[in-house]
Amino acid sequence: MKPMLAFFQRPSGKTGLSAALLVWALLALACGRAGPTQVPPTVPVTNTAVAPTPTLIPPTVTPLPTAAPTFTTTPVPVATPAPAAPAGTRVLWRAGGVRGDEGSLFTELGGLDTDGERVYVADAYQGILVFDLEGNLLSVISPGEIGYVFDVKVGPTGTIYMADKAFHQIWPRQPARVGRRPGRRGVCARPQPECRGPPGDACAGV
């Protein structure tokens, strides 16, 4: 060691820098003899912590706004009931309404006529219904087999003429004295009594 100290010693007698270099050299020699630095092996670290269970948060549902009630100013039509008949009056026939099927007096109404004392009403499937002026049913006039009675007329002599559309005839005369020319016999295609002629004759359109 003395030669090294003598080599680094300056003639000026200042040994500060030489001492530092000497220490550095000694450290270098010590590291060289000790060999390379040993790096400790890496030990894997196992994470033993339990993972937290995820918590499901339900989505927030926004309630729909309630619609405000709407009101209409349009008036709703109300069915007007049929006017009642005056007290003591019996209704023989009424247009419109609901047709009943039990206890009905008529099947299907046609024309009517009167002789001043009685009212004669044509019923399609019954014949001629005769009423008094108080509305009481007196009798039913039918020649027997009926097709489709739709009108009735009372002659000046009291003869009752019943028009049957199905049989193309006017009863009680068979065939009726009707046609395109007066005085000739014929039958009615669609008899429609409209007026009365001389005694014993009935006029009809065909």
PyMOL commands that set and color helices and strands:
alter all, ss='L'
color gray80, all
select helices_A, chain A and resi 2-8+16-34
alter helices_A, ss='H'
color red, helices_A
select strands_A, chain A and resi 109-114+118-123+127-132+137-141+149-154+160-164+169-171+192-196+202-205
alter strands_A, ss='S'
color yellow, strands_A
deselect
rebuild
show_as cartoon
